[in-house]
Amino acid sequence: MPHAGSGAAAYRGWSRLLPAEIGAQALTLPGRQSRRAEPLPADWETLLDDLHGAVLAALDDERPYAFFGHCIGAMLAYRLTVRLEADGDPPPSLLGMSGWSPRGFFRAPPGHEKLSTNEFGGLFQDLGAFPEELWSDPDMLDLVLPPVIADFRIAVQYEDDGAVVDCPLVSYAGRSDPLLVEPDAMTAWTERSRRYLGHQEYPGGHFYVGEHATAVMSDFGRRLLRITDDR
């Protein structure tokens, strides 16, 4: 599950980074990439309900599965797991949380509801949350900013309740991620899974995963195979 504003294209080629035994399926939310003709999501609970239904429809009783999410993708993966476990549905065998934490993560500034598209762009640029080359390409900004803003507005609706999941969880982050505003933000995950597997950090900021995808997927895939082999 990708970062705010993105879709399956963010993970293009990642299937080759996983062991052959693991298949990969990337999520694209409405209003971007192959789903640009659809309305952008506007309500957190509706989006979560839709994803819950889509996951249930895709499950295969013969095969275990896992979630890996980055940024808002991690938020969605975590809350989907909470929902699945609460409803008695088959949960993921492993949850991978990257670049987001329920505590110590960037919070929306006062008055964000009134920000224009250009003001949102300035906010995101100041945070260093997106690659610098994006800001010099007006056509790319026209494509990228509307879904980013929509996802931002979805994310600020999230209210954390401290939910704990039963499935194993491993976390990942860039060492200098500007959105992790508290130095120990990712330690929040130690309290959110009854089978927490630890934290991995890599050089880089919020988009460290672009440079370190091979290392992250190698670690995640190895852990998933170990868990499923022990079943």
C-alpha positions as CSV (number, residue, x, y, z in Angstrom):
1,M,0.0,0.0,0.0
2,P,1.7,3.2,-1.2
3,H,2.4,6.7,0.1
4,A,0.0,9.6,-0.1
5,G,-1.0,10.5,-3.7
6,S,0.5,7.4,-5.3
7,G,-0.6,4.0,-6.4
8,A,0.7,0.8,-7.7
9,A,3.3,2.5,-9.9
10,A,5.2,3.3,-6.7
11,Y,6.0,-0.4,-6.4
12,R,6.8,-1.1,-10.0
13,G,9.4,-3.9,-10.2
14,W,9.2,-4.7,-6.5
15,S,7.8,-8.2,-7.2
16,R,11.3,-9.1,-8.5
17,L,12.8,-8.2,-5.1
18,L,10.8,-10.8,-3.3
19,P,11.5,-14.6,-3.1
20,A,9.9,-16.6,-5.9
21,E,7.4,-18.1,-3.5
22,I,5.8,-14.7,-2.8
23,G,3.5,-13.0,-5.2
24,A,3.0,-9.2,-5.0
25,Q,-0.1,-7.1,-5.5
26,A,0.0,-3.3,-5.3
27,L,-2.9,-1.0,-4.3
28,T,-4.1,2.0,-6.3
29,L,-6.7,4.1,-4.6
30,P,-9.4,6.0,-6.7
31,G,-8.6,9.2,-8.4
32,R,-5.0,8.5,-9.6
33,Q,-2.9,6.5,-12.1
34,S,-5.1,3.8,-13.7
35,R,-8.2,5.0,-11.6
36,R,-8.0,8.8,-12.5
37,A,-11.5,8.8,-13.8
38,E,-12.9,7.9,-10.4
39,P,-13.6,10.4,-7.6
40,L,-10.8,10.9,-5.1
41,P,-11.6,9.4,-1.6
42,A,-13.0,11.9,0.9
43,D,-14.0,9.9,3.9
44,W,-11.7,7.8,6.1
45,E,-14.4,5.3,7.2
46,T,-15.8,4.8,3.7
47,L,-12.3,4.2,2.3
48,L,-11.5,1.7,5.0
49,D,-14.8,-0.1,4.4
50,D,-14.1,-0.3,0.7
51,L,-10.6,-1.6,1.3
52,H,-11.9,-4.2,3.8
53,G,-14.4,-5.5,1.3
54,A,-11.8,-5.6,-1.5
55,V,-9.3,-7.6,0.7
56,L,-12.0,-10.1,1.7
57,A,-12.9,-10.6,-1.9
58,A,-9.3,-11.3,-2.9
59,L,-8.4,-13.7,-0.1
60,D,-7.6,-17.3,-0.9
61,D,-8.1,-19.8,1.8
62,E,-5.1,-21.9,0.5
63,R,-2.6,-19.1,0.8
64,P,-1.4,-16.8,3.6
65,Y,-0.9,-13.1,2.9
66,A,0.8,-10.1,4.3
67,F,0.5,-6.3,4.2
68,F,3.3,-3.8,3.6
69,G,2.5,-0.1,3.7
70,H,4.4,3.1,3.4
71,C,3.2,6.4,4.9
72,I,-0.6,6.5,4.5
73,G,-0.3,3.0,3.1
74,A,1.0,1.9,6.5
75,M,-1.8,3.6,8.3
76,L,-4.3,1.8,6.0
77,A,-2.6,-1.5,6.4
78,Y,-2.6,-1.2,10.2
79,R,-6.3,-0.2,10.5
80,L,-7.3,-2.9,8.0
81,T,-5.6,-5.5,10.2
82,V,-7.3,-4.1,13.3
83,R,-10.7,-4.4,11.4
84,L,-10.0,-7.9,10.1
85,E,-9.0,-9.3,13.5
86,A,-11.9,-7.6,15.2
87,D,-14.4,-9.1,12.7
88,G,-12.9,-12.6,12.9
89,D,-11.7,-12.5,9.3
90,P,-8.4,-14.2,8.3
91,P,-5.7,-11.7,9.3
92,P,-2.4,-11.1,7.6
93,S,0.5,-13.3,8.5
94,L,2.8,-10.3,8.7
95,L,2.4,-6.6,8.9
96,G,5.1,-4.2,7.6
97,M,4.9,-0.6,8.7
98,S,7.1,1.9,6.8
99,G,7.5,5.6,7.3
100,W,4.5,6.2,9.5
101,S,3.8,5.8,13.2
102,P,0.6,6.3,15.3
103,R,2.7,8.5,17.6
104,G,5.2,11.2,16.9
105,F,4.3,11.6,13.2
106,F,3.7,15.0,11.5
107,R,0.3,16.5,12.4
108,A,-1.7,18.9,10.2
109,P,-1.2,22.6,11.1
110,P,-4.1,24.7,12.3
111,G,-6.3,26.0,9.5
112,H,-5.2,23.3,7.0
113,E,-8.8,23.0,5.9
114,K,-8.5,26.4,4.2
115,L,-5.2,25.9,2.4
116,S,-5.3,26.3,-1.4
117,T,-3.6,23.8,-3.7
118,N,-0.6,26.1,-4.0
119,E,-0.4,26.5,-0.3
120,F,-0.5,22.7,0.2
121,G,2.3,22.4,-2.3
122,G,4.4,24.8,-0.3
123,L,3.7,22.9,2.9
124,F,4.7,19.6,1.3
125,Q,7.8,21.2,-0.2
126,D,8.9,22.7,3.1
127,L,8.6,19.3,4.7
128,G,10.9,17.7,2.1
129,A,8.3,15.0,1.8
130,F,8.6,14.6,-2.0
131,P,11.5,14.4,-4.4
132,E,12.9,17.9,-5.3
133,E,12.5,17.3,-9.1
134,L,8.8,17.1,-8.7
135,W,8.5,20.8,-7.8
136,S,10.0,22.0,-11.1
137,D,7.6,20.1,-13.3
138,P,4.1,21.8,-13.5
139,D,2.5,19.0,-15.4
140,M,3.6,16.4,-12.8
141,L,2.4,18.7,-10.0
142,D,-1.1,18.9,-11.7
143,L,-1.1,15.1,-11.6
144,V,0.4,14.5,-8.2
145,L,-0.9,17.2,-5.9
146,P,-4.7,16.6,-6.1
147,P,-4.5,12.9,-4.9
148,V,-1.8,13.9,-2.3
149,I,-4.1,16.6,-0.9
150,A,-7.0,14.2,-0.9
151,D,-5.0,11.5,1.0
152,F,-3.7,14.2,3.4
153,R,-7.3,15.2,4.2
154,I,-8.2,11.5,4.6
155,A,-5.3,10.9,7.0
156,V,-6.1,13.8,9.3
157,Q,-9.5,12.2,9.9
158,Y,-7.8,9.3,11.5
159,E,-8.1,9.1,15.3
160,D,-5.7,6.7,17.1
161,D,-7.2,4.4,19.7
162,G,-4.1,2.5,20.6
163,A,-5.4,-0.7,19.0
164,V,-3.1,-3.8,19.4
165,V,-2.9,-6.5,16.7
166,D,-2.2,-10.1,17.2
167,C,-0.3,-10.7,14.0
168,P,3.5,-10.2,13.8
169,L,4.6,-6.7,12.9
170,V,7.9,-5.3,11.7
171,S,8.7,-1.6,11.2
172,Y,11.0,0.3,8.8
173,A,12.0,4.0,8.4
174,G,14.5,6.4,6.9
175,R,16.9,7.7,9.5
176,S,16.2,11.4,8.6
177,D,12.5,11.2,7.7
178,P,11.2,14.8,8.3
179,L,7.7,13.5,8.9
180,L,8.8,11.5,12.0
181,V,8.9,14.6,14.1
182,E,9.7,12.8,17.3
183,P,13.1,10.9,17.4
184,D,11.5,7.8,19.0
185,A,8.3,7.9,16.9
186,M,8.7,4.4,15.5
187,T,9.1,2.8,19.0
188,A,5.3,3.2,19.2
189,W,5.0,0.0,17.3
190,T,6.5,-2.0,20.2
191,E,3.1,-1.5,21.9
192,R,0.9,-2.2,18.9
193,S,1.6,-5.9,18.2
194,R,1.6,-8.8,20.6
195,R,4.3,-10.2,18.3
196,Y,6.5,-7.2,17.5
197,L,9.6,-8.3,15.5
198,G,11.7,-5.2,15.6
199,H,12.6,-2.1,13.7
200,Q,15.0,-1.5,10.7
201,E,16.4,1.9,9.8
202,Y,18.1,3.0,6.6
203,P,19.9,6.1,5.5
204,G,17.6,8.7,3.9
205,G,14.4,10.6,4.4
206,H,10.7,9.8,3.9
207,F,11.4,8.2,0.5
208,Y,14.3,6.0,1.7
209,V,12.4,3.0,0.3
210,G,13.2,4.1,-3.2
211,E,16.9,3.6,-2.6
212,H,16.6,0.7,-0.2
213,A,13.8,-1.3,-1.7
214,T,16.0,-4.4,-2.2
215,A,17.1,-4.5,1.5
216,V,13.6,-3.8,2.8
217,M,11.9,-6.4,0.7
218,S,14.7,-8.9,1.4
219,D,14.1,-8.5,5.1
220,F,10.3,-8.5,4.8
221,G,10.2,-11.5,2.5
222,R,12.6,-13.5,4.7
223,R,10.4,-12.9,7.7
224,L,7.2,-13.8,5.9
225,L,8.7,-17.1,4.7
226,R,9.9,-18.0,8.1
227,I,6.5,-17.2,9.6
228,T,4.5,-19.2,7.0
229,D,7.0,-22.1,7.1
230,D,6.4,-22.4,10.9
231,R,2.6,-22.6,10.4
